[in-house]
């Protein structure tokens, strides 16, 4: 809830400053970050499914339950997107 309040406060602050919230550069950065985050997250999920499958075949029980695997996958994709977007924003010569 605190994060939501912070995001709304920041959006209102940027809107009042008079600068556009999204221009061509920020849209391109967000698109590139989303592209890489999608593929990194997809490969992570494939690896996680493979490890769970192999663990179930050889040991008899999965390494993670389905709910935890989904939460971990969403966290990896979200954090990858946020990190790549921050990196590409700071890079400067994109």
Secondary structure, 3 states (H helix, E strand, C coil): CHHHHHHHHHHHHHHHHCCCCCCHHHHHHHHHHHHHHHHHHHHHHHHHHHHHHHHHHHCCCCCCCHHHHHHHHHHHHHHHHHHHHHHHHHHCCC
